[in-house]
């Protein structure tokens, strides 16, 4: 099957590559000529474990190509995926301008003789499929009313394991009532659900809401655990024990119960905000989401009072090492990353910062410039630092050389936003160690 994927960002590139891997001929479109040149030359533009191998193989075998020409891309394509940005506006609503602009272009290019399915792959508010349909029809130069269907097929990709998520999905959600579209989508996704995981068909609005509901629920779960961590610190309980106690309840489950310094990334912050805005537009006060957003903003700087208390409320002139800049491990995505909130707080209070991240350095430099120092490895970041702050739970941070840390830091002080280390070990090694929802280890 020939497939066109419009947009070569995170979702578009993973989607296009994975469909090519199952034998489809995929053409990916982007208006960024430099990006298309890089991708056409075999240079992948995002970091995602396992993606580059599939990308290069399918490009070499001619099943994955790139262009800036949308008309060329959709020619003979049976399905067209819209994998375009939907950034939050100032009021929190999703900006649909990129999607509707492309829909307008499609209206001028579609013809009555070739049936196509237009697929909203981006995370979009309820009612977007209808808006895309209307934008196509209002810009059509011929009668194409029965030659296309607009459907919703939200993505559920976790950064860091997106290839596995796409190739072996828990479920595929498709919003359409068109029998022609249902038949085509069953054919398209058949190779991915051979083990029996469901393709769930529903109406377009329900599919659109399903994506927002899923991400918002997970954000609620994370935030609830962060609230429990706050309570643990005040009551003297251990959040790790509480997590294990409730996670063993099958009604709750173990996943997304790890406390930390808040969620970030491209999905949770934007989707929670957008669902809250959509609720407001229909005169519903979604109180839980408002609380989740408020708590998450505070959680991102949860370590800062601990840091200030250690330095007797004065960090001016102090120098800090930060391990981790990406919002989570196994990605170079820094959108809404808690590390940036802490860096801003430290700089405003007169401190200086040196940072290291295995993958997110280049993206971080574009945002932070020369306001902080960047190092080539995690230990160089510790030189002359008064304390270490851990912001991302990369595997290489989990079992470091503690003797080396001790020798490089001015103070044996670690502020861990991801609870990487064992409390007893930190005490035995003589560190001042503070984490999230667990007791502080202080040395006499």
MITI-142003 format. One record per residue (C-alpha): residue number from 0; residue in one letter; z, x, y. Coordinates in steps of 0.2 Angstrom, whole numbers, always signed. Layout:
<rs>
R; drenmar; miti; pz; px; py
R; NUM; a; Z; X; Y
...
</rs>
This chain:
<rs>
R; drenmar; miti; pz; px; py
R; 0; x; +0; +0; +0
R; 1; x; -4; +6; +18
R; 2; x; +12; +5; +29
R; 3; x; +13; +9; +48
R; 4; x; +30; +14; +55
R; 5; x; +31; +13; +73
R; 6; x; +45; +25; +80
R; 7; x; +50; +41; +72
R; 8; x; +68; +42; +76
R; 9; x; +82; +42; +63
R; 10; x; +77; +26; +55
R; 11; x; +59; +27; +57
R; 12; x; +57; +44; +49
R; 13; x; +69; +41; +34
R; 14; x; +60; +24; +31
R; 15; x; +42; +32; +32
R; 16; x; +47; +46; +21
R; 17; x; +55; +36; +8
R; 18; x; +41; +23; +7
R; 19; x; +29; +38; +5
R; 20; x; +39; +45; -9
R; 21; x; +36; +29; -20
R; 22; x; +17; +31; -18
R; 23; x; +13; +22; -2
R; 24; x; +2; +29; +12
R; 25; x; +12; +29; +27
R; 26; x; +7; +32; +45
R; 27; x; +21; +35; +58
R; 28; x; +18; +32; +76
R; 29; x; +27; +39; +91
R; 30; x; +22; +40; +110
R; 31; x; +30; +57; +111
R; 32; x; +16; +69; +109
R; 33; x; +27; +84; +106
R; 34; x; +37; +76; +92
R; 35; x; +21; +70; +84
R; 36; x; +14; +88; +85
R; 37; x; +30; +95; +77
R; 38; x; +30; +82; +63
R; 39; x; +12; +84; +59
R; 40; x; +15; +103; +58
R; 41; x; +29; +101; +45
R; 42; x; +44; +103; +57
R; 43; x; +57; +89; +54
R; 44; x; +65; +83; +70
R; 45; x; +82; +77; +63
R; 46; x; +95; +84; +51
R; 47; x; +98; +73; +36
R; 48; x; +102; +80; +19
R; 49; x; +88; +78; +6
R; 50; x; +75; +72; +19
R; 51; x; +66; +88; +22
R; 52; x; +61; +91; +4
R; 53; x; +53; +73; +3
R; 54; x; +45; +75; +20
R; 55; x; +36; +91; +16
R; 56; x; +31; +85; -1
R; 57; x; +23; +69; +4
R; 58; x; +15; +77; +19
R; 59; x; +7; +90; +8
R; 60; x; +1; +76; -3
R; 61; x; -7; +67; +11
R; 62; x; +4; +51; +10
R; 63; x; +14; +54; +26
R; 64; x; +5; +57; +42
R; 65; x; +9; +55; +61
R; 66; x; -1; +49; +76
R; 67; x; +1; +43; +94
R; 68; x; -13; +30; +91
R; 69; x; -5; +14; +87
R; 70; x; -22; +6; +84
R; 71; x; -27; +19; +71
R; 72; x; -10; +17; +62
R; 73; x; -10; -1; +59
R; 74; x; -29; -2; +54
R; 75; x; -29; -8; +36
R; 76; x; -9; -8; +35
R; 77; x; -2; -23; +26
R; 78; x; +15; -20; +34
R; 79; x; +21; -14; +51
R; 80; x; +39; -8; +53
R; 81; x; +46; -8; +70
R; 82; x; +59; +6; +70
R; 83; x; +62; +7; +89
R; 84; x; +77; +11; +99
R; 85; x; +88; -4; +105
R; 86; x; +100; +5; +117
R; 87; x; +115; -4; +124
R; 88; x; +112; -10; +142
R; 89; x; +126; -9; +155
R; 90; x; +132; -26; +150
R; 91; x; +133; -21; +131
R; 92; x; +118; -31; +126
R; 93; x; +104; -23; +116
R; 94; x; +89; -17; +126
R; 95; x; +74; -25; +117
R; 96; x; +61; -18; +130
R; 97; x; +54; -5; +117
R; 98; x; +52; -18; +103
R; 99; x; +44; -31; +114
R; 100; x; +32; -19; +123
R; 101; x; +25; -14; +106
R; 102; x; +24; -32; +101
R; 103; x; +14; -35; +116
R; 104; x; +2; -21; +111
R; 105; x; +1; -28; +93
R; 106; x; -5; -45; +100
R; 107; x; -20; -36; +107
R; 108; x; -24; -27; +91
R; 109; x; -21; -40; +77
R; 110; x; -36; -49; +71
R; 111; x; -38; -66; +62
R; 112; x; -45; -59; +46
R; 113; x; -31; -46; +41
R; 114; x; -14; -54; +37
R; 115; x; +0; -42; +41
R; 116; x; +19; -43; +40
R; 117; x; +28; -36; +56
R; 118; x; +45; -30; +51
R; 119; x; +60; -28; +63
R; 120; x; +69; -13; +55
R; 121; x; +79; -9; +71
R; 122; x; +96; -17; +73
R; 123; x; +92; -32; +84
R; 124; x; +101; -47; +91
R; 125; x; +99; -64; +83
R; 126; x; +83; -72; +89
R; 127; x; +73; -56; +91
R; 128; x; +61; -60; +77
R; 129; x; +56; -76; +87
R; 130; x; +54; -66; +103
R; 131; x; +43; -53; +94
R; 132; x; +33; -67; +87
R; 133; x; +31; -75; +104
R; 134; x; +26; -58; +112
R; 135; x; +13; -55; +100
R; 136; x; +5; -73; +102
R; 137; x; +6; -72; +121
R; 138; x; -4; -56; +121
R; 139; x; -17; -61; +108
R; 140; x; -35; -61; +113
R; 141; x; -40; -71; +98
R; 142; x; -32; -85; +87
R; 143; x; -20; -75; +76
R; 144; x; -7; -88; +73
R; 145; x; -9; -88; +54
R; 146; x; -13; -70; +52
R; 147; x; +4; -62; +53
R; 148; x; +23; -65; +50
R; 149; x; +37; -57; +59
R; 150; x; +52; -54; +48
R; 151; x; +69; -46; +49
R; 152; x; +73; -32; +37
R; 153; x; +89; -23; +44
R; 154; x; +93; -5; +38
R; 155; x; +110; +0; +31
R; 156; x; +108; +18; +31
R; 157; x; +123; +30; +32
R; 158; x; +119; +46; +41
R; 159; x; +122; +60; +30
R; 160; x; +117; +50; +14
R; 161; x; +103; +40; +21
R; 162; x; +90; +46; +8
R; 163; x; +101; +41; -6
R; 164; x; +105; +24; +3
R; 165; x; +86; +20; +5
R; 166; x; +81; +26; -12
R; 167; x; +95; +17; -21
R; 168; x; +101; +3; -10
R; 169; x; +116; -8; -13
R; 170; x; +105; -23; -7
R; 171; x; +90; -26; +3
R; 172; x; +91; -40; +16
R; 173; x; +75; -49; +21
R; 174; x; +74; -63; +34
R; 175; x; +59; -74; +31
R; 176; x; +54; -91; +25
R; 177; x; +36; -86; +23
R; 178; x; +30; -86; +5
R; 179; x; +16; -74; +9
R; 180; x; +29; -62; +17
R; 181; x; +41; -64; +2
R; 182; x; +28; -59; -11
R; 183; x; +23; -44; -1
R; 184; x; +41; -38; +2
R; 185; x; +45; -40; -16
R; 186; x; +31; -29; -21
R; 187; x; +36; -16; -8
R; 188; x; +54; -15; -13
R; 189; x; +52; -16; -32
R; 190; x; +53; +2; -35
R; 191; x; +70; +3; -26
R; 192; x; +79; -10; -35
R; 193; x; +74; -6; -53
R; 194; x; +93; -5; -58
R; 195; x; +95; -23; -53
R; 196; x; +102; -22; -36
R; 197; x; +97; -38; -26
R; 198; x; +84; -42; -14
R; 199; x; +92; -55; -4
R; 200; x; +81; -67; +6
R; 201; x; +87; -78; +20
R; 202; x; +81; -85; +36
R; 203; x; +77; -72; +50
R; 204; x; +93; -76; +61
R; 205; x; +105; -74; +46
R; 206; x; +97; -57; +42
R; 207; x; +99; -51; +60
R; 208; x; +117; -57; +61
R; 209; x; +120; -49; +44
R; 210; x; +118; -31; +50
R; 211; x; +129; -34; +65
R; 212; x; +142; -42; +55
R; 213; x; +142; -28; +42
R; 214; x; +144; -14; +55
R; 215; x; +157; -24; +65
R; 216; x; +167; -27; +50
R; 217; x; +168; -9; +45
R; 218; x; +172; -4; +63
R; 219; x; +187; -17; +61
R; 220; x; +192; -9; +45
R; 221; x; +192; +9; +53
R; 222; x; +201; +3; +68
R; 223; x; +214; -7; +58
R; 224; x; +218; +9; +49
R; 225; x; +220; +19; +65
R; 226; x; +232; +6; +72
R; 227; x; +242; +8; +56
R; 228; x; +242; +27; +59
R; 229; x; +249; +24; +76
R; 230; x; +263; +14; +68
R; 231; x; +266; +27; +55
R; 232; x; +269; +40; +68
R; 233; x; +282; +29; +77
R; 234; x; +291; +24; +61
R; 235; x; +290; +40; +52
R; 236; x; +279; +34; +38
R; 237; x; +264; +43; +30
R; 238; x; +247; +35; +33
R; 239; x; +240; +44; +18
R; 240; x; +253; +35; +7
R; 241; x; +249; +19; +15
R; 242; x; +231; +21; +13
R; 243; x; +232; +24; -5
R; 244; x; +244; +10; -7
R; 245; x; +232; -3; +1
R; 246; x; +216; +5; -5
R; 247; x; +221; +2; -23
R; 248; x; +220; -17; -20
R; 249; x; +203; -22; -25
R; 250; x; +202; -35; -12
R; 251; x; +203; -21; +1
R; 252; x; +195; -6; -7
R; 253; x; +197; +12; -4
R; 254; x; +182; +15; +8
R; 255; x; +183; +16; +27
R; 256; x; +202; +17; +26
R; 257; x; +204; +35; +32
R; 258; x; +212; +36; +49
R; 259; x; +206; +48; +62
R; 260; x; +200; +50; +81
R; 261; x; +189; +34; +81
R; 262; x; +172; +30; +76
R; 263; x; +156; +36; +84
R; 264; x; +137; +38; +81
R; 265; x; +122; +27; +84
R; 266; x; +127; +11; +75
R; 267; x; +145; +6; +76
R; 268; x; +149; +7; +95
R; 269; x; +132; -1; +99
R; 270; x; +132; -14; +86
R; 271; x; +150; -20; +90
R; 272; x; +146; -20; +108
R; 273; x; +130; -30; +105
R; 274; x; +139; -43; +94
R; 275; x; +152; -45; +106
R; 276; x; +139; -48; +120
R; 277; x; +130; -60; +109
R; 278; x; +146; -70; +106
R; 279; x; +149; -71; +125
R; 280; x; +132; -78; +128
R; 281; x; +135; -93; +116
R; 282; x; +153; -95; +124
R; 283; x; +163; -88; +110
R; 284; x; +177; -76; +113
R; 285; x; +176; -64; +99
R; 286; x; +194; -57; +101
R; 287; x; +194; -45; +87
R; 288; x; +179; -36; +93
R; 289; x; +186; -34; +110
R; 290; x; +202; -26; +103
R; 291; x; +192; -15; +91
R; 292; x; +182; -8; +106
R; 293; x; +198; -5; +116
R; 294; x; +208; +3; +102
R; 295; x; +193; +14; +98
R; 296; x; +191; +21; +115
R; 297; x; +210; +26; +116
R; 298; x; +209; +33; +98
R; 299; x; +196; +46; +103
R; 300; x; +208; +55; +114
R; 301; x; +223; +52; +103
R; 302; x; +227; +70; +100
R; 303; x; +227; +74; +119
R; 304; x; +245; +69; +122
R; 305; x; +250; +79; +107
R; 306; x; +241; +94; +114
R; 307; x; +249; +92; +131
R; 308; x; +266; +90; +124
R; 309; x; +265; +106; +114
R; 310; x; +260; +115; +130
R; 311; x; +274; +107; +140
R; 312; x; +262; +95; +149
R; 313; x; +252; +109; +157
R; 314; x; +235; +114; +149
R; 315; x; +228; +122; +165
R; 316; x; +221; +139; +161
R; 317; x; +223; +136; +142
R; 318; x; +208; +139; +130
R; 319; x; +204; +128; +115
R; 320; x; +193; +130; +100
R; 321; x; +185; +115; +94
R; 322; x; +178; +113; +76
R; 323; x; +165; +99; +75
R; 324; x; +154; +91; +88
R; 325; x; +144; +78; +77
R; 326; x; +152; +61; +76
R; 327; x; +153; +64; +57
R; 328; x; +149; +77; +44
R; 329; x; +131; +80; +37
R; 330; x; +122; +75; +53
R; 331; x; +117; +82; +70
R; 332; x; +120; +66; +78
R; 333; x; +132; +67; +93
R; 334; x; +131; +50; +100
R; 335; x; +148; +43; +105
R; 336; x; +156; +58; +96
R; 337; x; +175; +59; +99
R; 338; x; +174; +78; +101
R; 339; x; +165; +75; +118
R; 340; x; +178; +63; +124
R; 341; x; +191; +77; +120
R; 342; x; +181; +90; +129
R; 343; x; +179; +80; +144
R; 344; x; +198; +77; +144
R; 345; x; +202; +96; +142
R; 346; x; +190; +101; +156
R; 347; x; +197; +89; +168
R; 348; x; +214; +96; +165
R; 349; x; +209; +114; +169
R; 350; x; +206; +120; +151
R; 351; x; +192; +129; +144
R; 352; x; +183; +126; +127
R; 353; x; +173; +136; +114
R; 354; x; +165; +125; +100
R; 355; x; +156; +126; +84
R; 356; x; +147; +114; +73
R; 357; x; +136; +118; +58
R; 358; x; +122; +106; +64
R; 359; x; +125; +98; +81
R; 360; x; +125; +114; +92
R; 361; x; +108; +112; +99
R; 362; x; +110; +93; +103
R; 363; x; +127; +97; +111
R; 364; x; +120; +111; +122
R; 365; x; +108; +98; +129
R; 366; x; +122; +87; +135
R; 367; x; +136; +100; +139
R; 368; x; +125; +114; +145
R; 369; x; +136; +129; +150
R; 370; x; +152; +119; +153
R; 371; x; +159; +126; +137
R; 372; x; +155; +141; +126
R; 373; x; +146; +139; +109
R; 374; x; +149; +151; +94
R; 375; x; +138; +155; +79
R; 376; x; +152; +152; +67
R; 377; x; +169; +143; +66
R; 378; x; +180; +159; +67
R; 379; x; +171; +166; +82
R; 380; x; +176; +150; +91
R; 381; x; +195; +155; +88
R; 382; x; +195; +171; +98
R; 383; x; +207; +170; +112
R; 384; x; +210; +152; +109
R; 385; x; +227; +145; +112
R; 386; x; +225; +132; +99
R; 387; x; +212; +124; +87
R; 388; x; +207; +106; +88
R; 389; x; +197; +99; +73
R; 390; x; +185; +84; +77
R; 391; x; +173; +83; +63
R; 392; x; +177; +84; +44
R; 393; x; +164; +96; +39
R; 394; x; +167; +103; +21
R; 395; x; +167; +121; +27
R; 396; x; +182; +116; +37
R; 397; x; +192; +110; +23
R; 398; x; +197; +126; +15
R; 399; x; +197; +139; +28
R; 400; x; +204; +157; +29
R; 401; x; +221; +153; +36
R; 402; x; +226; +171; +38
R; 403; x; +211; +174; +49
R; 404; x; +215; +158; +59
R; 405; x; +232; +165; +62
R; 406; x; +226; +182; +67
R; 407; x; +213; +175; +80
R; 408; x; +223; +161; +88
R; 409; x; +236; +165; +102
R; 410; x; +247; +152; +95
R; 411; x; +248; +146; +77
R; 412; x; +244; +128; +82
R; 413; x; +231; +116; +75
R; 414; x; +228; +98; +80
R; 415; x; +218; +90; +67
R; 416; x; +209; +73; +71
R; 417; x; +203; +71; +53
R; 418; x; +219; +75; +42
R; 419; x; +210; +89; +33
R; 420; x; +226; +99; +28
R; 421; x; +241; +97; +17
R; 422; x; +257; +95; +27
R; 423; x; +267; +106; +15
R; 424; x; +254; +119; +15
R; 425; x; +254; +120; +34
R; 426; x; +273; +121; +34
R; 427; x; +273; +135; +22
R; 428; x; +260; +145; +32
R; 429; x; +270; +143; +48
R; 430; x; +258; +133; +58
R; 431; x; +262; +120; +71
R; 432; x; +252; +106; +64
R; 433; x; +248; +89; +71
R; 434; x; +237; +76; +63
R; 435; x; +234; +57; +64
R; 436; x; +247; +45; +56
R; 437; x; +257; +59; +48
R; 438; x; +273; +68; +53
R; 439; x; +271; +83; +64
R; 440; x; +275; +100; +57
R; 441; x; +284; +111; +70
R; 442; x; +291; +128; +68
R; 443; x; +308; +134; +74
</rs>
